Amino acid sequence: MRPVDLAREHGLSTQAIRNYEDAGILPAAERTVTGYRTYTPLHAQALRAFLALVPGHGHQTATSIMQAVNRGATEDALRLIDESHGQLLDDRRTLQAVEAALGDLAPVPQERGETFIGPLSRRLGLRPATLRKWENAGLVRPRRDPQTGYRIYSAADVRNVRLAHQLRRGGYLLEQIAPLIAQVRSAGGVAPLESTLRDWQARLSARGRAMLKGAADLDAYLRAREPY
């Protein structure tokens, strides 16, 4: 089997096939007397396994998994897969925490203009040290006045402080609040988050399904490698 035969099935270039072999994703190919690479059905199965692993685990982890299998370190490969599944579980728990936190939120008033840390802390009944702690945790990102170095909170910053204040009163920890605020920030507010969360859930589900597909193709490759 030539490199082009492997490449054609997946719409890849022959150079990509050679690169995958050089990276250890594919087992080493045999060479003809003239130096040309020759591949076998085992290489085809390895390529299918790698390409199936990428959507669920990412290119770097999929590469590490295949490298481990090809050097005979199957246990290392399985550990990498377990770690990747653990990350997916953590991401699902984060999403659940965000959804629960959003359900606890009261309407946040529309903010206008900018303010400094003193007036903001007095308005919300918070200590300035608390706001600085929340800034260090990534909940809020006030800019600095170039002349004085004072923190300047935009309307969006004030909104995020109010959200964090509500959630802290509700018993949420800073590490639970931070992903929510990040979602609010990237979505441009609370209102668009419903569609964002649906998309987040869909992407997690797609990763889970892709991991199942990758596991099936990797298992087929592992079986193909077993001596008869």
Disulfide bonds with the S-S distance in Angstrom:
none
